[in-house]
Amino acid sequence: MPKMKTHKATKKRVRLTASGKVKHRGAGTSHLAVRMSSKRRRNLRGTRVLAEPPTRAIQDCLRGNSY
């Protein structure tokens, strides 16, 4: 049986920390930022840690397990 492949779309969007948490870019940062307040744009910069529930599924996608 061949190896399971990594889910490439997930790999492009998230990164795992050393402890296994999932870091991702916040939603709403790509375009149409002119209508947002400066405070909201500033708070959307950088990355944030994903909540616990979907973490296991994303780890499986990145490790090549079925999802």
mmCIF file of the N, C-alpha and C atoms, coordinates in Angstrom:
data_MODEL
# 
_entry.id   MODEL 
# 
loop_
_atom_site.group_PDB 
_atom_site.id 
_atom_site.type_symbol 
_atom_site.label_atom_id 
_atom_site.label_alt_id 
_atom_site.label_comp_id 
_atom_site.label_asym_id 
_atom_site.label_entity_id 
_atom_site.label_seq_id 
_atom_site.pdbx_PDB_ins_code 
_atom_site.Cartn_x 
_atom_site.Cartn_y 
_atom_site.Cartn_z 
_atom_site.occupancy 
_atom_site.B_iso_or_equiv 
_atom_site.pdbx_formal_charge 
_atom_site.auth_seq_id 
_atom_site.auth_comp_id 
_atom_site.auth_asym_id 
_atom_site.auth_atom_id 
_atom_site.pdbx_PDB_model_num 
ATOM 1   N N  . MET A 1 1  ? 0.843   -1.185 0.000  1.00 0.00 ? 1  MET A N  1 
ATOM 2   C CA . MET A 1 1  ? 0.000   0.000  0.000  1.00 0.00 ? 1  MET A CA 1 
ATOM 3   C C  . MET A 1 1  ? 0.888   1.248  0.000  1.00 0.00 ? 1  MET A C  1 
ATOM 4   N N  . PRO A 1 2  ? 0.590   2.223  -0.867 1.00 0.00 ? 2  PRO A N  1 
ATOM 5   C CA . PRO A 1 2  ? 1.444   3.412  -0.948 1.00 0.00 ? 2  PRO A CA 1 
ATOM 6   C C  . PRO A 1 2  ? 1.274   4.322  0.272  1.00 0.00 ? 2  PRO A C  1 
ATOM 7   N N  . LYS A 1 3  ? 2.217   5.241  0.397  1.00 0.00 ? 3  LYS A N  1 
ATOM 8   C CA . LYS A 1 3  ? 2.160   6.195  1.502  1.00 0.00 ? 3  LYS A CA 1 
ATOM 9   C C  . LYS A 1 3  ? 0.988   7.156  1.312  1.00 0.00 ? 3  LYS A C  1 
ATOM 10  N N  . MET A 1 4  ? 0.487   7.679  2.433  1.00 0.00 ? 4  MET A N  1 
ATOM 11  C CA . MET A 1 4  ? -0.556  8.702  2.368  1.00 0.00 ? 4  MET A CA 1 
ATOM 12  C C  . MET A 1 4  ? 0.103   10.033 2.035  1.00 0.00 ? 4  MET A C  1 
ATOM 13  N N  . LYS A 1 5  ? -0.546  10.824 1.205  1.00 0.00 ? 5  LYS A N  1 
ATOM 14  C CA . LYS A 1 5  ? 0.024   12.097 0.800  1.00 0.00 ? 5  LYS A CA 1 
ATOM 15  C C  . LYS A 1 5  ? -0.406  13.210 1.752  1.00 0.00 ? 5  LYS A C  1 
ATOM 16  N N  . THR A 1 6  ? 0.465   14.204 1.890  1.00 0.00 ? 6  THR A N  1 
ATOM 17  C CA . THR A 1 6  ? 0.140   15.404 2.658  1.00 0.00 ? 6  THR A CA 1 
ATOM 18  C C  . THR A 1 6  ? -0.914  16.199 1.912  1.00 0.00 ? 6  THR A C  1 
ATOM 19  N N  . HIS A 1 7  ? -1.848  16.798 2.636  1.00 0.00 ? 7  HIS A N  1 
ATOM 20  C CA . HIS A 1 7  ? -2.877  17.634 2.029  1.00 0.00 ? 7  HIS A CA 1 
ATOM 21  C C  . HIS A 1 7  ? -2.264  19.001 1.744  1.00 0.00 ? 7  HIS A C  1 
ATOM 22  N N  . LYS A 1 8  ? -1.950  19.275 0.466  1.00 0.00 ? 8  LYS A N  1 
ATOM 23  C CA . LYS A 1 8  ? -1.168  20.448 0.094  1.00 0.00 ? 8  LYS A CA 1 
ATOM 24  C C  . LYS A 1 8  ? -1.885  21.767 0.368  1.00 0.00 ? 8  LYS A C  1 
ATOM 25  N N  . ALA A 1 9  ? -3.199  21.795 0.229  1.00 0.00 ? 9  ALA A N  1 
ATOM 26  C CA . ALA A 1 9  ? -3.930  23.043 0.489  1.00 0.00 ? 9  ALA A CA 1 
ATOM 27  C C  . ALA A 1 9  ? -3.819  23.433 1.962  1.00 0.00 ? 9  ALA A C  1 
ATOM 28  N N  . THR A 1 10 ? -3.851  22.439 2.836  1.00 0.00 ? 10 THR A N  1 
ATOM 29  C CA . THR A 1 10 ? -3.701  22.707 4.264  1.00 0.00 ? 10 THR A CA 1 
ATOM 30  C C  . THR A 1 10 ? -2.276  23.157 4.564  1.00 0.00 ? 10 THR A C  1 
ATOM 31  N N  . LYS A 1 11 ? -1.322  22.542 3.932  1.00 0.00 ? 11 LYS A N  1 
ATOM 32  C CA . LYS A 1 11 ? 0.079   22.879 4.161  1.00 0.00 ? 11 LYS A CA 1 
ATOM 33  C C  . LYS A 1 11 ? 0.369   24.335 3.802  1.00 0.00 ? 11 LYS A C  1 
ATOM 34  N N  . LYS A 1 12 ? -0.306  24.860 2.780  1.00 0.00 ? 12 LYS A N  1 
ATOM 35  C CA . LYS A 1 12 ? -0.091  26.237 2.357  1.00 0.00 ? 12 LYS A CA 1 
ATOM 36  C C  . LYS A 1 12 ? -0.707  27.246 3.322  1.00 0.00 ? 12 LYS A C  1 
ATOM 37  N N  . ARG A 1 13 ? -1.676  26.815 4.114  1.00 0.00 ? 13 ARG A N  1 
ATOM 38  C CA . ARG A 1 13 ? -2.435  27.756 4.934  1.00 0.00 ? 13 ARG A CA 1 
ATOM 39  C C  . ARG A 1 13 ? -2.084  27.749 6.415  1.00 0.00 ? 13 ARG A C  1 
ATOM 40  N N  . VAL A 1 14 ? -1.518  26.663 6.909  1.00 0.00 ? 14 VAL A N  1 
ATOM 41  C CA . VAL A 1 14 ? -1.248  26.567 8.341  1.00 0.00 ? 14 VAL A CA 1 
ATOM 42  C C  . VAL A 1 14 ? 0.161   26.043 8.589  1.00 0.00 ? 14 VAL A C  1 
ATOM 43  N N  . ARG A 1 15 ? 0.595   26.205 9.834  1.00 0.00 ? 15 ARG A N  1 
ATOM 44  C CA . ARG A 1 15 ? 1.901   25.703 10.254 1.00 0.00 ? 15 ARG A CA 1 
ATOM 45  C C  . ARG A 1 15 ? 1.767   25.159 11.668 1.00 0.00 ? 15 ARG A C  1 
ATOM 46  N N  . LEU A 1 16 ? 2.443   24.049 11.934 1.00 0.00 ? 16 LEU A N  1 
ATOM 47  C CA . LEU A 1 16 ? 2.409   23.466 13.270 1.00 0.00 ? 16 LEU A CA 1 
ATOM 48  C C  . LEU A 1 16 ? 3.558   24.012 14.108 1.00 0.00 ? 16 LEU A C  1 
ATOM 49  N N  . THR A 1 17 ? 3.265   24.302 15.376 1.00 0.00 ? 17 THR A N  1 
ATOM 50  C CA . THR A 1 17 ? 4.311   24.693 16.309 1.00 0.00 ? 17 THR A CA 1 
ATOM 51  C C  . THR A 1 17 ? 4.984   23.430 16.843 1.00 0.00 ? 17 THR A C  1 
ATOM 52  N N  . ALA A 1 18 ? 6.033   23.603 17.615 1.00 0.00 ? 18 ALA A N  1 
ATOM 53  C CA . ALA A 1 18 ? 6.759   22.460 18.158 1.00 0.00 ? 18 ALA A CA 1 
ATOM 54  C C  . ALA A 1 18 ? 5.884   21.637 19.100 1.00 0.00 ? 18 ALA A C  1 
ATOM 55  N N  . SER A 1 19 ? 4.947   22.299 19.787 1.00 0.00 ? 19 SER A N  1 
ATOM 56  C CA . SER A 1 19 ? 4.079   21.580 20.725 1.00 0.00 ? 19 SER A CA 1 
ATOM 57  C C  . SER A 1 19 ? 2.842   21.009 20.043 1.00 0.00 ? 19 SER A C  1 
ATOM 58  N N  . GLY A 1 20 ? 2.703   21.212 18.717 1.00 0.00 ? 20 GLY A N  1 
ATOM 59  C CA . GLY A 1 20 ? 1.590   20.632 17.978 1.00 0.00 ? 20 GLY A CA 1 
ATOM 60  C C  . GLY A 1 20 ? 0.411   21.557 17.787 1.00 0.00 ? 20 GLY A C  1 
ATOM 61  N N  . LYS A 1 21 ? 0.518   22.813 18.256 1.00 0.00 ? 21 LYS A N  1 
ATOM 62  C CA . LYS A 1 21 ? -0.574  23.754 18.031 1.00 0.00 ? 21 LYS A CA 1 
ATOM 63  C C  . LYS A 1 21 ? -0.538  24.206 16.575 1.00 0.00 ? 21 LYS A C  1 
ATOM 64  N N  . VAL A 1 22 ? -1.674  24.728 16.090 1.00 0.00 ? 22 VAL A N  1 
ATOM 65  C CA . VAL A 1 22 ? -1.784  25.126 14.690 1.00 0.00 ? 22 VAL A CA 1 
ATOM 66  C C  . VAL A 1 22 ? -1.825  26.644 14.595 1.00 0.00 ? 22 VAL A C  1 
ATOM 67  N N  . LYS A 1 23 ? -0.874  27.218 13.843 1.00 0.00 ? 23 LYS A N  1 
ATOM 68  C CA . LYS A 1 23 ? -0.851  28.658 13.607 1.00 0.00 ? 23 LYS A CA 1 
ATOM 69  C C  . LYS A 1 23 ? -1.431  28.931 12.226 1.00 0.00 ? 23 LYS A C  1 
ATOM 70  N N  . HIS A 1 24 ? -2.208  30.009 12.109 1.00 0.00 ? 24 HIS A N  1 
ATOM 71  C CA . HIS A 1 24 ? -2.803  30.350 10.824 1.00 0.00 ? 24 HIS A CA 1 
ATOM 72  C C  . HIS A 1 24 ? -2.930  31.854 10.696 1.00 0.00 ? 24 HIS A C  1 
ATOM 73  N N  . ARG A 1 25 ? -3.164  32.304 9.487  1.00 0.00 ? 25 ARG A N  1 
ATOM 74  C CA . ARG A 1 25 ? -3.363  33.717 9.214  1.00 0.00 ? 25 ARG A CA 1 
ATOM 75  C C  . ARG A 1 25 ? -4.833  34.034 9.419  1.00 0.00 ? 25 ARG A C  1 
ATOM 76  N N  . GLY A 1 26 ? -5.121  35.173 10.012 1.00 0.00 ? 26 GLY A N  1 
ATOM 77  C CA . GLY A 1 26 ? -6.499  35.549 10.277 1.00 0.00 ? 26 GLY A CA 1 
ATOM 78  C C  . GLY A 1 26 ? -7.293  35.809 9.012  1.00 0.00 ? 26 GLY A C  1 
ATOM 79  N N  . ALA A 1 27 ? -8.569  35.588 9.079  1.00 0.00 ? 27 ALA A N  1 
ATOM 80  C CA . ALA A 1 27 ? -9.429  35.831 7.923  1.00 0.00 ? 27 ALA A CA 1 
ATOM 81  C C  . ALA A 1 27 ? -9.638  37.328 7.722  1.00 0.00 ? 27 ALA A C  1 
ATOM 82  N N  . GLY A 1 28 ? -9.918  37.708 6.485  1.00 0.00 ? 28 GLY A N  1 
ATOM 83  C CA . GLY A 1 28 ? -10.235 39.091 6.183  1.00 0.00 ? 28 GLY A CA 1 
ATOM 84  C C  . GLY A 1 28 ? -9.031  39.979 5.975  1.00 0.00 ? 28 GLY A C  1 
ATOM 85  N N  . THR A 1 29 ? -7.874  39.403 5.644  1.00 0.00 ? 29 THR A N  1 
ATOM 86  C CA . THR A 1 29 ? -6.663  40.217 5.486  1.00 0.00 ? 29 THR A CA 1 
ATOM 87  C C  . THR A 1 29 ? -6.236  40.382 4.031  1.00 0.00 ? 29 THR A C  1 
ATOM 88  N N  . SER A 1 30 ? -6.937  39.740 3.113  1.00 0.00 ? 30 SER A N  1 
ATOM 89  C CA . SER A 1 30 ? -6.455  39.715 1.730  1.00 0.00 ? 30 SER A CA 1 
ATOM 90  C C  . SER A 1 30 ? -6.741  40.996 0.959  1.00 0.00 ? 30 SER A C  1 
ATOM 91  N N  . HIS A 1 31 ? -7.948  41.503 1.046  1.00 0.00 ? 31 HIS A N  1 
ATOM 92  C CA . HIS A 1 31 ? -8.306  42.682 0.257  1.00 0.00 ? 31 HIS A CA 1 
ATOM 93  C C  . HIS A 1 31 ? -9.474  43.398 0.921  1.00 0.00 ? 31 HIS A C  1 
ATOM 94  N N  . LEU A 1 32 ? -9.852  44.537 0.366  1.00 0.00 ? 32 LEU A N  1 
ATOM 95  C CA . LEU A 1 32 ? -10.936 45.382 0.883  1.00 0.00 ? 32 LEU A CA 1 
ATOM 96  C C  . LEU A 1 32 ? -10.658 45.874 2.303  1.00 0.00 ? 32 LEU A C  1 
ATOM 97  N N  . ALA A 1 33 ? -9.386  46.127 2.600  1.00 0.00 ? 33 ALA A N  1 
ATOM 98  C CA . ALA A 1 33 ? -9.018  46.563 3.946  1.00 0.00 ? 33 ALA A CA 1 
ATOM 99  C C  . ALA A 1 33 ? -9.242  48.059 4.154  1.00 0.00 ? 33 ALA A C  1 
ATOM 100 N N  . VAL A 1 34 ? -9.508  48.798 3.082  1.00 0.00 ? 34 VAL A N  1 
ATOM 101 C CA . VAL A 1 34 ? -9.667  50.250 3.195  1.00 0.00 ? 34 VAL A CA 1 
ATOM 102 C C  . VAL A 1 34 ? -10.874 50.598 4.064  1.00 0.00 ? 34 VAL A C  1 
ATOM 103 N N  . ARG A 1 35 ? -11.886 49.787 4.002  1.00 0.00 ? 35 ARG A N  1 
ATOM 104 C CA . ARG A 1 35 ? -13.102 50.100 4.759  1.00 0.00 ? 35 ARG A CA 1 
ATOM 105 C C  . ARG A 1 35 ? -12.977 49.775 6.247  1.00 0.00 ? 35 ARG A C  1 
ATOM 106 N N  . MET A 1 36 ? -11.911 49.055 6.641  1.00 0.00 ? 36 MET A N  1 
ATOM 107 C CA . MET A 1 36 ? -11.725 48.725 8.052  1.00 0.00 ? 36 MET A CA 1 
ATOM 108 C C  . MET A 1 36 ? -11.055 49.871 8.787  1.00 0.00 ? 36 MET A C  1 
ATOM 109 N N  . SER A 1 37 ? -11.259 49.919 10.086 1.00 0.00 ? 37 SER A N  1 
ATOM 110 C CA . SER A 1 37 ? -10.561 50.903 10.902 1.00 0.00 ? 37 SER A CA 1 
ATOM 111 C C  . SER A 1 37 ? -9.089  50.496 11.016 1.00 0.00 ? 37 SER A C  1 
ATOM 112 N N  . SER A 1 38 ? -8.234  51.449 11.320 1.00 0.00 ? 38 SER A N  1 
ATOM 113 C CA . SER A 1 38 ? -6.811  51.162 11.456 1.00 0.00 ? 38 SER A CA 1 
ATOM 114 C C  . SER A 1 38 ? -6.570  50.166 12.573 1.00 0.00 ? 38 SER A C  1 
ATOM 115 N N  . LYS A 1 39 ? -7.342  50.271 13.643 1.00 0.00 ? 39 LYS A N  1 
ATOM 116 C CA . LYS A 1 39 ? -7.188  49.367 14.777 1.00 0.00 ? 39 LYS A CA 1 
ATOM 117 C C  . LYS A 1 39 ? -7.492  47.931 14.364 1.00 0.00 ? 39 LYS A C  1 
ATOM 118 N N  . ARG A 1 40 ? -8.542  47.747 13.579 1.00 0.00 ? 40 ARG A N  1 
ATOM 119 C CA . ARG A 1 40 ? -8.910  46.397 13.161 1.00 0.00 ? 40 ARG A CA 1 
ATOM 120 C C  . ARG A 1 40 ? -7.867  45.807 12.223 1.00 0.00 ? 40 ARG A C  1 
ATOM 121 N N  . ARG A 1 41 ? -7.354  46.634 11.292 1.00 0.00 ? 41 ARG A N  1 
ATOM 122 C CA . ARG A 1 41 ? -6.304  46.153 10.387 1.00 0.00 ? 41 ARG A CA 1 
ATOM 123 C C  . ARG A 1 41 ? -5.044  45.785 11.153 1.00 0.00 ? 41 ARG A C  1 
ATOM 124 N N  . ARG A 1 42 ? -4.693  46.582 12.135 1.00 0.00 ? 42 ARG A N  1 
ATOM 125 C CA . ARG A 1 42 ? -3.507  46.330 12.937 1.00 0.00 ? 42 ARG A CA 1 
ATOM 126 C C  . ARG A 1 42 ? -3.634  45.014 13.708 1.00 0.00 ? 42 ARG A C  1 
ATOM 127 N N  . ASN A 1 43 ? -4.817  44.756 14.234 1.00 0.00 ? 43 ASN A N  1 
ATOM 128 C CA . ASN A 1 43 ? -5.030  43.526 14.995 1.00 0.00 ? 43 ASN A CA 1 
ATOM 129 C C  . ASN A 1 43 ? -5.090  42.279 14.117 1.00 0.00 ? 43 ASN A C  1 
ATOM 130 N N  . LEU A 1 44 ? -5.293  42.440 12.817 1.00 0.00 ? 44 LEU A N  1 
ATOM 131 C CA . LEU A 1 44 ? -5.322  41.301 11.908 1.00 0.00 ? 44 LEU A CA 1 
ATOM 132 C C  . LEU A 1 44 ? -3.934  40.904 11.410 1.00 0.00 ? 44 LEU A C  1 
ATOM 133 N N  . ARG A 1 45 ? -2.924  41.712 11.727 1.00 0.00 ? 45 ARG A N  1 
ATOM 134 C CA . ARG A 1 45 ? -1.575  41.383 11.294 1.00 0.00 ? 45 ARG A CA 1 
ATOM 135 C C  . ARG A 1 45 ? -1.060  40.134 11.999 1.00 0.00 ? 45 ARG A C  1 
ATOM 136 N N  . GLY A 1 46 ? -0.114  39.473 11.365 1.00 0.00 ? 46 GLY A N  1 
ATOM 137 C CA . GLY A 1 46 ? 0.534   38.342 12.004 1.00 0.00 ? 46 GLY A CA 1 
ATOM 138 C C  . GLY A 1 46 ? -0.309  37.079 11.971 1.00 0.00 ? 46 GLY A C  1 
ATOM 139 N N  . THR A 1 47 ? 0.033   36.153 12.844 1.00 0.00 ? 47 THR A N  1 
ATOM 140 C CA . THR A 1 47 ? -0.654  34.867 12.884 1.00 0.00 ? 47 THR A CA 1 
ATOM 141 C C  . THR A 1 47 ? -1.297  34.663 14.240 1.00 0.00 ? 47 THR A C  1 
ATOM 142 N N  . ARG A 1 48 ? -2.212  33.712 14.300 1.00 0.00 ? 48 ARG A N  1 
ATOM 143 C CA . ARG A 1 48 ? -2.847  33.379 15.574 1.00 0.00 ? 48 ARG A CA 1 
ATOM 144 C C  . ARG A 1 48 ? -2.949  31.874 15.686 1.00 0.00 ? 48 ARG A C  1 
ATOM 145 N N  . VAL A 1 49 ? -3.137  31.414 16.905 1.00 0.00 ? 49 VAL A N  1 
ATOM 146 C CA . VAL A 1 49 ? -3.229  29.978 17.164 1.00 0.00 ? 49 VAL A CA 1 
ATOM 147 C C  . VAL A 1 49 ? -4.680  29.538 17.018 1.00 0.00 ? 49 VAL A C  1 
ATOM 148 N N  . LEU A 1 50 ? -4.872  28.434 16.338 1.00 0.00 ? 50 LEU A N  1 
ATOM 149 C CA . LEU A 1 50 ? -6.204  27.904 16.093 1.00 0.00 ? 50 LEU A CA 1 
ATOM 150 C C  . LEU A 1 50 ? -6.781  27.288 17.364 1.00 0.00 ? 50 LEU A C  1 
ATOM 151 N N  . ALA A 1 51 ? -8.096  27.319 17.503 1.00 0.00 ? 51 ALA A N  1 
ATOM 152 C CA . ALA A 1 51 ? -8.766  26.712 18.651 1.00 0.00 ? 51 ALA A CA 1 
ATOM 153 C C  . ALA A 1 51 ? -8.565  25.196 18.631 1.00 0.00 ? 51 ALA A C  1 
ATOM 154 N N  . GLU A 1 52 ? -8.785  24.563 19.759 1.00 0.00 ? 52 GLU A N  1 
ATOM 155 C CA . GLU A 1 52 ? -8.518  23.135 19.920 1.00 0.00 ? 52 GLU A CA 1 
ATOM 156 C C  . GLU A 1 52 ? -9.305  22.188 19.001 1.00 0.00 ? 52 GLU A C  1 
ATOM 157 N N  . PRO A 1 53 ? -10.633 22.326 18.842 1.00 0.00 ? 53 PRO A N  1 
ATOM 158 C CA . PRO A 1 53 ? -11.400 21.263 18.166 1.00 0.00 ? 53 PRO A CA 1 
ATOM 159 C C  . PRO A 1 53 ? -10.883 20.825 16.793 1.00 0.00 ? 53 PRO A C  1 
ATOM 160 N N  . PRO A 1 54 ? -10.570 21.730 15.856 1.00 0.00 ? 54 PRO A N  1 
ATOM 161 C CA . PRO A 1 54 ? -10.123 21.235 14.544 1.00 0.00 ? 54 PRO A CA 1 
ATOM 162 C C  . PRO A 1 54 ? -8.638  20.892 14.467 1.00 0.00 ? 54 PRO A C  1 
ATOM 163 N N  . THR A 1 55 ? -7.908  21.061 15.558 1.00 0.00 ? 55 THR A N  1 
ATOM 164 C CA . THR A 1 55 ? -6.464  20.862 15.524 1.00 0.00 ? 55 THR A CA 1 
ATOM 165 C C  . THR A 1 55 ? -6.077  19.449 15.118 1.00 0.00 ? 55 THR A C  1 
ATOM 166 N N  . ARG A 1 56 ? -6.744  18.446 15.646 1.00 0.00 ? 56 ARG A N  1 
ATOM 167 C CA . ARG A 1 56 ? -6.381  17.049 15.354 1.00 0.00 ? 56 ARG A CA 1 
ATOM 168 C C  . ARG A 1 56 ? -6.545  16.737 13.865 1.00 0.00 ? 56 ARG A C  1 
ATOM 169 N N  . ALA A 1 57 ? -7.629  17.209 13.262 1.00 0.00 ? 57 ALA A N  1 
ATOM 170 C CA . ALA A 1 57 ? -7.865  16.934 11.841 1.00 0.00 ? 57 ALA A CA 1 
ATOM 171 C C  . ALA A 1 57 ? -6.792  17.581 10.977 1.00 0.00 ? 57 ALA A C  1 
ATOM 172 N N  . ILE A 1 58 ? -6.376  18.780 11.337 1.00 0.00 ? 58 ILE A N  1 
ATOM 173 C CA . ILE A 1 58 ? -5.350  19.475 10.559 1.00 0.00 ? 58 ILE A CA 1 
ATOM 174 C C  . ILE A 1 58 ? -3.995  18.793 10.718 1.00 0.00 ? 58 ILE A C  1 
ATOM 175 N N  . GLN A 1 59 ? -3.681  18.346 11.925 1.00 0.00 ? 59 GLN A N  1 
ATOM 176 C CA . GLN A 1 59 ? -2.440  17.609 12.134 1.00 0.00 ? 59 GLN A CA 1 
ATOM 177 C C  . GLN A 1 59 ? -2.411  16.350 11.287 1.00 0.00 ? 59 GLN A C  1 
ATOM 178 N N  . ASP A 1 60 ? -3.535  15.663 11.179 1.00 0.00 ? 60 ASP A N  1 
ATOM 179 C CA . ASP A 1 60 ? -3.601  14.460 10.356 1.00 0.00 ? 60 ASP A CA 1 
ATOM 180 C C  . ASP A 1 60 ? -3.383  14.788 8.876  1.00 0.00 ? 60 ASP A C  1 
ATOM 181 N N  . CYS A 1 61 ? -3.947  15.897 8.410  1.00 0.00 ? 61 CYS A N  1 
ATOM 182 C CA . CYS A 1 61 ? -3.758  16.295 7.017  1.00 0.00 ? 61 CYS A CA 1 
ATOM 183 C C  . CYS A 1 61 ? -2.280  16.567 6.720  1.00 0.00 ? 61 CYS A C  1 
ATOM 184 N N  . LEU A 1 62 ? -1.612  17.219 7.653  1.00 0.00 ? 62 LEU A N  1 
ATOM 185 C CA . LEU A 1 62 ? -0.225  17.582 7.426  1.00 0.00 ? 62 LEU A CA 1 
ATOM 186 C C  . LEU A 1 62 ? 0.729   16.400 7.574  1.00 0.00 ? 62 LEU A C  1 
ATOM 187 N N  . ARG A 1 63 ? 0.343   15.411 8.351  1.00 0.00 ? 63 ARG A N  1 
ATOM 188 C CA . ARG A 1 63 ? 1.210   14.252 8.555  1.00 0.00 ? 63 ARG A CA 1 
ATOM 189 C C  . ARG A 1 63 ? 0.953   13.159 7.517  1.00 0.00 ? 63 ARG A C  1 
ATOM 190 N N  . GLY A 1 64 ? -0.034  13.385 6.632  1.00 0.00 ? 64 GLY A N  1 
ATOM 191 C CA . GLY A 1 64 ? -0.281  12.405 5.585  1.00 0.00 ? 64 GLY A CA 1 
ATOM 192 C C  . GLY A 1 64 ? -1.246  11.315 5.998  1.00 0.00 ? 64 GLY A C  1 
ATOM 193 N N  . ASN A 1 65 ? -1.960  11.498 7.092  1.00 0.00 ? 65 ASN A N  1 
ATOM 194 C CA . ASN A 1 65 ? -2.982  10.525 7.473  1.00 0.00 ? 65 ASN A CA 1 
ATOM 195 C C  . ASN A 1 65 ? -4.276  10.873 6.744  1.00 0.00 ? 65 ASN A C  1 
ATOM 196 N N  . SER A 1 66 ? -5.162  9.916  6.630  1.00 0.00 ? 66 SER A N  1 
ATOM 197 C CA . SER A 1 66 ? -6.429  10.200 5.970  1.00 0.00 ? 66 SER A CA 1 
ATOM 198 C C  . SER A 1 66 ? -7.248  11.149 6.830  1.00 0.00 ? 66 SER A C  1 
ATOM 199 N N  . TYR A 1 67 ? -8.118  11.917 6.198  1.00 0.00 ? 67 TYR A N  1 
ATOM 200 C CA . TYR A 1 67 ? -8.946  12.870 6.937  1.00 0.00 ? 67 TYR A CA 1 
ATOM 201 C C  . TYR A 1 67 ? -10.362 12.779 6.476  1.00 0.00 ? 67 TYR A C  1 
# 
